[in-house]
Amino acid sequence: MNMHLDEKIWLTLSFGMIMAFMVITGYQTFALEMGPPSNNELIDPQKVDETAPFNEPGIKQIGENEYEVVMTLQVFSFNPMDIEVPAGSTVHFTLTSKDVVHGFEIAGTNVNAMVMPGHIQKITQKFDEPGKYLVLCNEYCGAGHQVMSTTITVK
Ligand code: CUA
């Protein structure tokens, strides 16, 4: 069967475009390191409790208005729960999952991330407005998924 010349030209063009995009994306991701940053740091999900910094989950002040929160997510809770920071604080979250994929969404902010076992997720958020922020798991993680929540109190 013969192909029309038009068809050959368009096939060649579209194939060429796909290859060009793949080369550009690959170059940006690996050579320019523009890939998503969250997948760079790995952890053995079986050994979260023994692996720093997750051997000591909690909140720590690291600057005048700066806090570090090391948190583990597991069915169906966040550890630590119910943290409190003063208004105007910048909070650096370091998160991982001990079992399945969970979500980390802070209602009323732009924070909305997946937290996967084997990966360390890092998010920074500034809290200017005092209030009680609801933290939700937004990835279905099992029977208790809908009760998996906690709060961040800003005062
Ligand atoms: Cu954890 Cu849904």
Backbone and ligand atoms as CSV (ligand in chain L), in Angstrom:
chain,resi,resn,atom,element,x,y,z
A,1,MET,N,N,0.833,-1.197,0.000
A,1,MET,CA,C,0.000,0.000,0.000
A,1,MET,C,C,0.870,1.252,0.000
A,2,ASN,N,N,0.516,2.180,-0.824
A,2,ASN,CA,C,1.297,3.416,-0.901
A,2,ASN,C,C,0.736,4.498,0.006
A,3,MET,N,N,1.630,5.209,0.612
A,3,MET,CA,C,1.208,6.351,1.431
A,3,MET,C,C,1.249,7.599,0.588
A,4,HIS,N,N,0.305,8.454,0.845
A,4,HIS,CA,C,0.353,9.755,0.182
A,4,HIS,C,C,1.571,10.514,0.665
A,5,LEU,N,N,2.082,11.347,-0.198
A,5,LEU,CA,C,3.239,12.154,0.157
A,5,LEU,C,C,2.901,13.049,1.362
A,6,ASP,N,N,1.682,13.625,1.329
A,6,ASP,CA,C,1.216,14.464,2.454
A,6,ASP,C,C,1.322,13.732,3.772
A,7,GLU,N,N,0.846,12.504,3.737
A,7,GLU,CA,C,0.811,11.694,4.955
A,7,GLU,C,C,2.235,11.471,5.491
A,8,LYS,N,N,3.144,11.184,4.551
A,8,LYS,CA,C,4.540,10.967,4.958
A,8,LYS,C,C,5.129,12.229,5.568
A,9,ILE,N,N,4.821,13.345,4.949
A,9,ILE,CA,C,5.373,14.612,5.465
A,9,ILE,C,C,4.866,14.873,6.876
A,10,TRP,N,N,3.542,14.696,7.093
A,10,TRP,CA,C,2.972,14.975,8.416
A,10,TRP,C,C,3.451,13.975,9.464
A,11,LEU,N,N,3.560,12.718,9.054
A,11,LEU,CA,C,4.082,11.715,9.992
A,11,LEU,C,C,5.501,12.073,10.423
A,12,THR,N,N,6.321,12.445,9.457
A,12,THR,CA,C,7.709,12.799,9.759
A,12,THR,C,C,7.755,14.020,10.666
A,13,LEU,N,N,6.923,15.011,10.320
A,13,LEU,CA,C,6.889,16.229,11.139
A,13,LEU,C,C,6.468,15.939,12.577
A,14,SER,N,N,5.385,15.158,12.727
A,14,SER,CA,C,4.908,14.935,14.105
A,14,SER,C,C,5.899,14.090,14.897
A,15,PHE,N,N,6.503,13.100,14.229
A,15,PHE,CA,C,7.513,12.304,14.916
A,15,PHE,C,C,8.696,13.201,15.323
A,16,GLY,N,N,9.088,14.056,14.421
A,16,GLY,CA,C,10.196,14.979,14.706
A,16,GLY,C,C,9.874,15.885,15.877
A,17,MET,N,N,8.613,16.347,15.951
A,17,MET,CA,C,8.219,17.223,17.060
A,17,MET,C,C,8.271,16.486,18.396
A,18,ILE,N,N,7.769,15.240,18.398
A,18,ILE,CA,C,7.802,14.450,19.635
A,18,ILE,C,C,9.240,14.282,20.109
A,19,MET,N,N,10.121,13.928,19.161
A,19,MET,CA,C,11.526,13.745,19.531
A,19,MET,C,C,12.112,15.052,20.060
A,20,ALA,N,N,11.786,16.158,19.403
A,20,ALA,CA,C,12.324,17.457,19.829
A,20,ALA,C,C,11.850,17.781,21.246
A,21,PHE,N,N,10.558,17.552,21.531
A,21,PHE,CA,C,10.034,17.848,22.876
A,21,PHE,C,C,10.699,16.968,23.928
A,22,MET,N,N,10.898,15.694,23.565
A,22,MET,CA,C,11.531,14.796,24.533
A,22,MET,C,C,12.953,15.245,24.836
A,23,VAL,N,N,13.662,15.656,23.814
A,23,VAL,CA,C,15.045,16.113,24.018
A,23,VAL,C,C,15.049,17.382,24.873
A,24,ILE,N,N,14.125,18.319,24.575
A,24,ILE,CA,C,14.065,19.575,25.346
A,24,ILE,C,C,13.715,19.285,26.808
A,25,THR,N,N,12.681,18.449,27.026
A,25,THR,CA,C,12.257,18.132,28.394
A,25,THR,C,C,13.368,17.418,29.156
A,26,GLY,N,N,14.007,16.468,28.501
A,26,GLY,CA,C,15.091,15.720,29.120
A,26,GLY,C,C,16.249,16.635,29.483
A,27,TYR,N,N,16.563,17.552,28.577
A,27,TYR,CA,C,17.660,18.494,28.825
A,27,TYR,C,C,17.325,19.379,30.026
A,28,GLN,N,N,16.084,19.898,30.062
A,28,GLN,CA,C,15.686,20.763,31.178
A,28,GLN,C,C,15.714,20.008,32.499
A,29,THR,N,N,15.183,18.769,32.482
A,29,THR,CA,C,15.078,18.000,33.714
A,29,THR,C,C,16.444,17.620,34.262
A,30,PHE,N,N,17.299,17.076,33.385
A,30,PHE,CA,C,18.549,16.509,33.878
A,30,PHE,C,C,19.723,17.476,33.811
A,31,ALA,N,N,19.875,18.202,32.706
A,31,ALA,CA,C,21.022,19.100,32.583
A,31,ALA,C,C,20.775,20.392,33.352
A,32,LEU,N,N,19.571,20.937,33.269
A,32,LEU,CA,C,19.287,22.205,33.950
A,32,LEU,C,C,18.661,21.982,35.324
A,33,GLU,N,N,18.403,20.723,35.681
A,33,GLU,CA,C,17.811,20.353,36.978
A,33,GLU,C,C,16.515,21.098,37.260
A,34,MET,N,N,15.660,21.166,36.247
A,34,MET,CA,C,14.372,21.829,36.416
A,34,MET,C,C,13.242,20.841,36.731
A,35,GLY,N,N,13.591,19.584,36.990
A,35,GLY,CA,C,12.574,18.583,37.299
A,35,GLY,C,C,11.952,18.849,38.661
A,36,PRO,N,N,10.824,18.185,38.963
A,36,PRO,CA,C,10.200,18.394,40.270
A,36,PRO,C,C,11.185,18.047,41.383
A,37,PRO,N,N,11.347,18.939,42.373
A,37,PRO,CA,C,12.368,18.735,43.387
A,37,PRO,C,C,12.008,17.652,44.401
A,38,SER,N,N,10.733,17.333,44.530
A,38,SER,CA,C,10.313,16.505,45.652
A,38,SER,C,C,10.762,15.059,45.553
A,39,ASN,N,N,11.076,14.591,44.355
A,39,ASN,CA,C,11.417,13.182,44.221
A,39,ASN,C,C,12.902,12.919,44.383
A,40,ASN,N,N,13.671,13.966,44.691
A,40,ASN,CA,C,15.112,13.783,44.738
A,40,ASN,C,C,15.574,13.052,45.982
A,41,GLU,N,N,14.839,13.255,47.074
A,41,GLU,CA,C,15.305,12.675,48.318
A,41,GLU,C,C,14.512,11.420,48.646
A,42,LEU,N,N,15.210,10.337,48.812
A,42,LEU,CA,C,14.556,9.052,49.041
A,42,LEU,C,C,14.785,8.581,50.475
A,43,ILE,N,N,13.917,7.687,50.916
A,43,ILE,CA,C,14.025,7.128,52.266
A,43,ILE,C,C,13.456,5.714,52.213
A,44,ASP,N,N,13.992,4.833,53.044
A,44,ASP,CA,C,13.438,3.485,53.118
A,44,ASP,C,C,12.150,3.542,53.949
A,45,PRO,N,N,10.993,3.308,53.321
A,45,PRO,CA,C,9.719,3.478,54.047
A,45,PRO,C,C,9.561,2.514,55.217
A,46,GLN,N,N,10.338,1.418,55.237
A,46,GLN,CA,C,10.274,0.478,56.363
A,46,GLN,C,C,11.028,1.007,57.577
A,47,LYS,N,N,11.927,1.975,57.336
A,47,LYS,CA,C,12.824,2.408,58.417
A,47,LYS,C,C,12.660,3.882,58.755
A,48,VAL,N,N,11.450,4.421,58.533
A,48,VAL,CA,C,11.207,5.844,58.780
A,48,VAL,C,C,11.520,6.217,60.224
A,49,ASP,N,N,11.076,5.370,61.174
A,49,ASP,CA,C,11.248,5.673,62.594
A,49,ASP,C,C,12.716,5.745,63.020
A,50,GLU,N,N,13.598,5.052,62.282
A,50,GLU,CA,C,15.015,5.041,62.649
A,50,GLU,C,C,15.816,6.052,61.835
A,51,THR,N,N,15.177,6.663,60.834
A,51,THR,CA,C,15.934,7.512,59.917
A,51,THR,C,C,15.760,8.982,60.273
A,52,ALA,N,N,16.885,9.686,60.488
A,52,ALA,CA,C,16.825,11.128,60.746
A,52,ALA,C,C,16.313,11.830,59.484
A,53,PRO,N,N,15.524,12.900,59.583
A,53,PRO,CA,C,15.070,13.518,60.835
A,53,PRO,C,C,13.788,12.901,61.380
A,54,PHE,N,N,13.290,11.836,60.729
A,54,PHE,CA,C,11.961,11.322,61.091
A,54,PHE,C,C,11.971,10.495,62.377
A,55,ASN,N,N,13.193,10.227,62.904
A,55,ASN,CA,C,13.261,9.568,64.211
A,55,ASN,C,C,12.791,10.515,65.321
A,56,GLU,N,N,12.764,11.822,65.000
A,56,GLU,CA,C,12.256,12.799,65.976
A,56,GLU,C,C,11.265,13.747,65.320
A,57,PRO,N,N,10.055,13.259,65.033
A,57,PRO,CA,C,9.069,14.152,64.423
A,57,PRO,C,C,8.679,15.244,65.418
A,58,GLY,N,N,8.411,16.428,64.915
A,58,GLY,CA,C,8.035,17.514,65.813
A,58,GLY,C,C,8.281,18.860,65.180
A,59,ILE,N,N,8.086,19.887,65.985
A,59,ILE,CA,C,8.277,21.254,65.515
A,59,ILE,C,C,9.454,21.869,66.245
A,60,LYS,N,N,10.284,22.605,65.488
A,60,LYS,CA,C,11.506,23.167,66.047
A,60,LYS,C,C,11.660,24.580,65.514
A,61,GLN,N,N,11.989,25.518,66.409
A,61,GLN,CA,C,12.240,26.876,65.941
A,61,GLN,C,C,13.651,26.950,65.394
A,62,ILE,N,N,13.814,27.455,64.170
A,62,ILE,CA,C,15.156,27.502,63.569
A,62,ILE,C,C,15.584,28.922,63.238
A,63,GLY,N,N,14.702,29.892,63.474
A,63,GLY,CA,C,15.053,31.293,63.210
A,63,GLY,C,C,14.062,32.168,63.929
A,64,GLU,N,N,14.197,33.489,63.762
A,64,GLU,CA,C,13.348,34.411,64.499
A,64,GLU,C,C,11.868,34.123,64.234
A,65,ASN,N,N,11.520,34.010,62.957
A,65,ASN,CA,C,10.129,33.713,62.597
A,65,ASN,C,C,10.059,32.461,61.750
A,66,GLU,N,N,10.951,31.520,62.041
A,66,GLU,CA,C,11.097,30.379,61.160
A,66,GLU,C,C,11.059,29.080,61.949
A,67,TYR,N,N,10.275,28.157,61.438
A,67,TYR,CA,C,10.112,26.874,62.123
A,67,TYR,C,C,10.327,25.740,61.148
A,68,GLU,N,N,10.776,24.617,61.694
A,68,GLU,CA,C,10.885,23.406,60.898
A,68,GLU,C,C,9.931,22.377,61.496
A,69,VAL,N,N,9.111,21.796,60.634
A,69,VAL,CA,C,8.212,20.748,61.100
A,69,VAL,C,C,8.589,19.457,60.384
A,70,VAL,N,N,9.004,18.478,61.169
A,70,VAL,CA,C,9.287,17.145,60.629
A,70,VAL,C,C,8.074,16.287,60.951
A,71,MET,N,N,7.441,15.762,59.909
A,71,MET,CA,C,6.153,15.098,60.113
A,71,MET,C,C,6.090,13.783,59.345
A,72,THR,N,N,5.537,12.770,60.006
A,72,THR,CA,C,5.258,11.528,59.287
A,72,THR,C,C,3.747,11.417,59.085
A,73,LEU,N,N,3.373,10.812,57.974
A,73,LEU,CA,C,1.970,10.551,57.681
A,73,LEU,C,C,1.788,9.044,57.641
A,74,GLN,N,N,0.746,8.571,58.284
A,74,GLN,CA,C,0.468,7.137,58.305
A,74,GLN,C,C,-1.030,6.972,58.431
A,75,VAL,N,N,-1.531,5.751,58.141
A,75,VAL,CA,C,-2.962,5.530,58.263
A,75,VAL,C,C,-3.347,5.661,59.727
A,76,PHE,N,N,-4.180,6.533,60.115
A,76,PHE,CA,C,-4.823,7.626,59.430
A,76,PHE,C,C,-4.553,8.890,60.220
A,77,SER,N,N,-3.274,9.231,60.355
A,77,SER,CA,C,-2.923,10.365,61.205
A,77,SER,C,C,-1.678,11.087,60.709
A,78,PHE,N,N,-1.485,12.258,61.290
A,78,PHE,CA,C,-0.287,13.046,61.071
A,78,PHE,C,C,0.484,13.051,62.395
A,79,ASN,N,N,1.791,12.954,62.346
A,79,ASN,CA,C,2.595,13.021,63.557
A,79,ASN,C,C,3.722,14.033,63.334
A,80,PRO,N,N,3.741,15.163,64.063
A,80,PRO,CA,C,2.865,15.535,65.174
A,80,PRO,C,C,1.501,16.048,64.689
A,81,MET,N,N,0.530,15.998,65.612
A,81,MET,CA,C,-0.787,16.565,65.353
A,81,MET,C,C,-0.825,17.980,65.922
A,82,ASP,N,N,-1.787,18.780,65.424
A,82,ASP,CA,C,-2.165,20.064,66.030
A,82,ASP,C,C,-0.990,20.957,66.422
A,83,ILE,N,N,-0.224,21.367,65.432
A,83,ILE,CA,C,0.908,22.236,65.757
A,83,ILE,C,C,0.457,23.694,65.845
A,84,GLU,N,N,1.291,24.495,66.506
A,84,GLU,CA,C,0.987,25.910,66.726
A,84,GLU,C,C,2.201,26.755,66.377
A,85,VAL,N,N,1.986,27.833,65.631
A,85,VAL,CA,C,3.074,28.777,65.338
A,85,VAL,C,C,2.551,30.207,65.480
A,86,PRO,N,N,3.431,31.149,65.787
A,86,PRO,CA,C,2.989,32.544,65.848
A,86,PRO,C,C,2.708,33.086,64.440
A,87,ALA,N,N,1.808,34.069,64.363
A,87,ALA,CA,C,1.497,34.691,63.067
A,87,ALA,C,C,2.770,35.309,62.484
A,88,GLY,N,N,2.907,35.206,61.177
A,88,GLY,CA,C,4.091,35.735,60.499
A,88,GLY,C,C,5.210,34.724,60.356
A,89,SER,N,N,4.972,33.501,60.815
A,89,SER,CA,C,6.020,32.477,60.746
A,89,SER,C,C,6.138,31.864,59.362
A,90,THR,N,N,7.366,31.545,59.018
A,90,THR,CA,C,7.616,30.719,57.845
A,90,THR,C,C,7.892,29.310,58.350
A,91,VAL,N,N,7.153,28.358,57.803
A,91,VAL,CA,C,7.284,26.986,58.281
A,91,VAL,C,C,7.791,26.099,57.144
A,92,HIS,N,N,8.871,25.401,57.430
A,92,HIS,CA,C,9.427,24.448,56.461
A,92,HIS,C,C,8.980,23.044,56.866
A,93,PHE,N,N,8.166,22.441,56.042
A,93,PHE,CA,C,7.675,21.095,56.325
A,93,PHE,C,C,8.560,20.073,55.630
A,94,THR,N,N,8.933,19.033,56.369
A,94,THR,CA,C,9.628,17.880,55.793
A,94,THR,C,C,8.749,16.676,56.086
A,95,LEU,N,N,8.253,16.040,55.033
A,95,LEU,CA,C,7.208,15.033,55.202
A,95,LEU,C,C,7.587,13.721,54.542
A,96,THR,N,N,7.128,12.636,55.141
A,96,THR,CA,C,7.183,11.353,54.441
A,96,THR,C,C,6.042,10.471,54.928
A,97,SER,N,N,5.762,9.432,54.168
A,97,SER,CA,C,4.715,8.491,54.543
A,97,SER,C,C,5.340,7.208,55.051
A,98,LYS,N,N,4.705,6.614,56.061
A,98,LYS,CA,C,5.203,5.348,56.587
A,98,LYS,C,C,4.521,4.146,55.937
A,99,ASP,N,N,3.488,4.404,55.133
A,99,ASP,CA,C,2.799,3.255,54.538
A,99,ASP,C,C,2.362,3.505,53.092
A,100,VAL,N,N,1.219,4.134,52.914
A,100,VAL,CA,C,0.697,4.311,51.561
A,100,VAL,C,C,0.777,5.783,51.150
A,101,VAL,N,N,0.285,6.089,49.967
A,101,VAL,CA,C,0.298,7.473,49.495
A,101,VAL,C,C,-0.756,8.278,50.257
A,102,HIS,N,N,-0.335,9.383,50.863
A,102,HIS,CA,C,-1.258,10.302,51.526
A,102,HIS,C,C,-1.167,11.666,50.857
A,103,GLY,N,N,-2.102,12.536,51.265
A,103,GLY,CA,C,-2.056,13.909,50.774
A,103,GLY,C,C,-1.804,14.852,51.928
A,104,PHE,N,N,-1.273,16.019,51.599
A,104,PHE,CA,C,-1.027,17.048,52.612
A,104,PHE,C,C,-1.545,18.363,52.050
A,105,GLU,N,N,-2.771,18.691,52.445
A,105,GLU,CA,C,-3.390,19.913,51.957
A,105,GLU,C,C,-3.691,20.804,53.154
A,106,ILE,N,N,-3.271,22.061,53.069
A,106,ILE,CA,C,-3.601,23.013,54.139
A,106,ILE,C,C,-4.680,23.928,53.577
A,107,ALA,N,N,-5.903,23.767,54.103
A,107,ALA,CA,C,-7.030,24.545,53.597
A,107,ALA,C,C,-6.758,26.031,53.779
A,108,GLY,N,N,-7.097,26.817,52.766
A,108,GLY,CA,C,-6.908,28.262,52.829
A,108,GLY,C,C,-5.518,28.706,52.395
A,109,THR,N,N,-4.675,27.755,51.963
A,109,THR,CA,C,-3.343,28.099,51.429
A,109,THR,C,C,-3.178,27.389,50.087
A,110,ASN,N,N,-2.022,27.601,49.466
A,110,ASN,CA,C,-1.752,26.899,48.208
A,110,ASN,C,C,-1.098,25.549,48.431
A,111,VAL,N,N,-0.893,25.169,49.697
A,111,VAL,CA,C,-0.196,23.905,49.963
A,111,VAL,C,C,-1.120,22.729,49.661
A,112,ASN,N,N,-0.676,21.884,48.769
A,112,ASN,CA,C,-1.454,20.719,48.375
A,112,ASN,C,C,-0.487,19.741,47.723
A,113,ALA,N,N,-0.038,18.752,48.492
A,113,ALA,CA,C,1.024,17.885,47.981
A,113,ALA,C,C,0.698,16.416,48.210
A,114,MET,N,N,1.348,15.593,47.419
A,114,MET,CA,C,1.272,14.148,47.625
A,114,MET,C,C,2.449,13.752,48.496
A,115,VAL,N,N,2.205,12.873,49.441
A,115,VAL,CA,C,3.296,12.380,50.281
A,115,VAL,C,C,3.381,10.874,50.072
A,116,MET,N,N,4.467,10.458,49.436
A,116,MET,CA,C,4.585,9.062,49.021
A,116,MET,C,C,5.587,8.311,49.877
A,117,PRO,N,N,5.287,7.042,50.164
A,117,PRO,CA,C,6.286,6.244,50.887
A,117,PRO,C,C,7.554,6.150,50.032
A,118,GLY,N,N,8.702,6.266,50.671
A,118,GLY,CA,C,9.966,6.185,49.933
A,118,GLY,C,C,10.484,7.525,49.487
A,119,HIS,N,N,9.650,8.571,49.616
A,119,HIS,CA,C,10.058,9.893,49.168
A,119,HIS,C,C,9.930,10.908,50.294
A,120,ILE,N,N,10.793,11.899,50.263
A,120,ILE,CA,C,10.722,12.998,51.234
A,120,ILE,C,C,10.181,14.222,50.515
A,121,GLN,N,N,9.104,14.748,51.064
A,121,GLN,CA,C,8.447,15.913,50.466
A,121,GLN,C,C,8.798,17.151,51.295
A,122,LYS,N,N,9.205,18.214,50.640
A,122,LYS,CA,C,9.540,19.443,51.377
A,122,LYS,C,C,8.698,20.593,50.850
A,123,ILE,N,N,8.055,21.296,51.781
A,123,ILE,CA,C,7.193,22.418,51.415
A,123,ILE,C,C,7.433,23.549,52.413
A,124,THR,N,N,7.485,24.757,51.901
A,124,THR,CA,C,7.608,25.913,52.786
A,124,THR,C,C,6.373,26.780,52.642
A,125,GLN,N,N,5.840,27.210,53.785
A,125,GLN,CA,C,4.640,28.056,53.754
A,125,GLN,C,C,4.762,29.125,54.832
A,126,LYS,N,N,4.385,30.364,54.460
A,126,LYS,CA,C,4.366,31.453,55.435
A,126,LYS,C,C,2.935,31.630,55.914
A,127,PHE,N,N,2.767,31.754,57.225
A,127,PHE,CA,C,1.433,31.935,57.799
A,127,PHE,C,C,1.311,33.348,58.369
A,128,ASP,N,N,0.629,34.212,57.645
A,128,ASP,CA,C,0.457,35.593,58.103
A,128,ASP,C,C,-0.832,35.773,58.900
A,129,GLU,N,N,-1.882,35.137,58.432
A,129,GLU,CA,C,-3.203,35.327,59.042
A,129,GLU,C,C,-3.395,34.384,60.221
A,130,PRO,N,N,-3.685,34.946,61.412
A,130,PRO,CA,C,-3.988,34.060,62.537
A,130,PRO,C,C,-5.258,33.254,62.253
A,131,GLY,N,N,-5.306,32.095,62.845
A,131,GLY,CA,C,-6.491,31.259,62.637
A,131,GLY,C,C,-6.141,29.807,62.807
A,132,LYS,N,N,-7.164,28.979,62.652
A,132,LYS,CA,C,-6.969,27.546,62.742
A,132,LYS,C,C,-7.066,26.987,61.321
A,133,TYR,N,N,-5.965,26.451,60.839
A,133,TYR,CA,C,-5.926,25.920,59.474
A,133,TYR,C,C,-6.139,24.411,59.524
A,134,LEU,N,N,-7.058,23.969,58.707
A,134,LEU,CA,C,-7.345,22.546,58.641
A,134,LEU,C,C,-6.353,21.873,57.693
A,135,VAL,N,N,-5.744,20.788,58.165
A,135,VAL,CA,C,-4.836,20.001,57.330
A,135,VAL,C,C,-5.535,18.700,56.972
A,136,LEU,N,N,-5.603,18.428,55.682
A,136,LEU,CA,C,-6.362,17.265,55.227
A,136,LEU,C,C,-5.504,16.329,54.406
A,137,CYS,N,N,-5.837,15.043,54.484
A,137,CYS,CA,C,-5.271,14.081,53.545
A,137,CYS,C,C,-6.218,14.055,52.356
A,138,ASN,N,N,-5.692,14.333,51.182
A,138,ASN,CA,C,-6.585,14.354,50.019
A,138,ASN,C,C,-6.275,13.261,49.005
A,139,GLU,N,N,-5.563,12.241,49.468
A,139,GLU,CA,C,-5.360,11.064,48.609
A,139,GLU,C,C,-6.048,9.902,49.309
A,140,TYR,N,N,-6.889,9.192,48.588
A,140,TYR,CA,C,-7.593,8.077,49.232
A,140,TYR,C,C,-6.576,7.061,49.748
A,141,CYS,N,N,-6.623,6.788,51.067
A,141,CYS,CA,C,-5.594,5.925,51.639
A,141,CYS,C,C,-6.173,4.746,52.426
A,142,GLY,N,N,-7.478,4.557,52.369
A,142,GLY,CA,C,-8.055,3.403,53.033
A,142,GLY,C,C,-9.309,3.776,53.798
A,143,ALA,N,N,-9.746,2.843,54.656
A,143,ALA,CA,C,-11.040,2.976,55.323
A,143,ALA,C,C,-11.159,4.235,56.173
A,144,GLY,N,N,-10.055,4.697,56.759
A,144,GLY,CA,C,-10.119,5.860,57.643
A,144,GLY,C,C,-9.728,7.159,56.964
A,145,HIS,N,N,-9.639,7.135,55.643
A,145,HIS,CA,C,-9.169,8.311,54.898
A,145,HIS,C,C,-9.906,9.595,55.281
A,146,GLN,N,N,-11.235,9.503,55.395
A,146,GLN,CA,C,-12.008,10.742,55.613
A,146,GLN,C,C,-11.829,11.325,57.003
A,147,VAL,N,N,-11.261,10.561,57.953
A,147,VAL,CA,C,-11.010,11.127,59.279
A,147,VAL,C,C,-9.548,11.570,59.436
A,148,MET,N,N,-8.758,11.433,58.391
A,148,MET,CA,C,-7.349,11.800,58.491
A,148,MET,C,C,-7.195,13.307,58.322
A,149,SER,N,N,-7.128,13.997,59.436
A,149,SER,CA,C,-6.957,15.449,59.393
A,149,SER,C,C,-6.310,15.923,60.689
A,150,THR,N,N,-5.787,17.124,60.657
A,150,THR,CA,C,-5.246,17.750,61.853
A,150,THR,C,C,-5.358,19.257,61.667
A,151,THR,N,N,-4.750,20.028,62.550
A,151,THR,CA,C,-4.835,21.484,62.412
A,151,THR,C,C,-3.472,22.130,62.621
A,152,ILE,N,N,-3.354,23.314,62.053
A,152,ILE,CA,C,-2.222,24.188,62.352
A,152,ILE,C,C,-2.834,25.470,62.901
A,153,THR,N,N,-2.472,25.809,64.135
A,153,THR,CA,C,-3.014,27.025,64.732
A,153,THR,C,C,-1.986,28.142,64.628
A,154,VAL,N,N,-2.408,29.252,64.074
A,154,VAL,CA,C,-1.543,30.418,63.910
A,154,VAL,C,C,-2.077,31.508,64.828
A,155,LYS,N,N,-1.223,31.975,65.778
A,155,LYS,CA,C,-1.754,33.015,66.668
A,155,LYS,C,C,-0.745,34.113,66.995
L,1,CUA,CU1,CU,-4.248,9.488,54.266
L,1,CUA,CU2,CU,-6.166,9.716,52.854
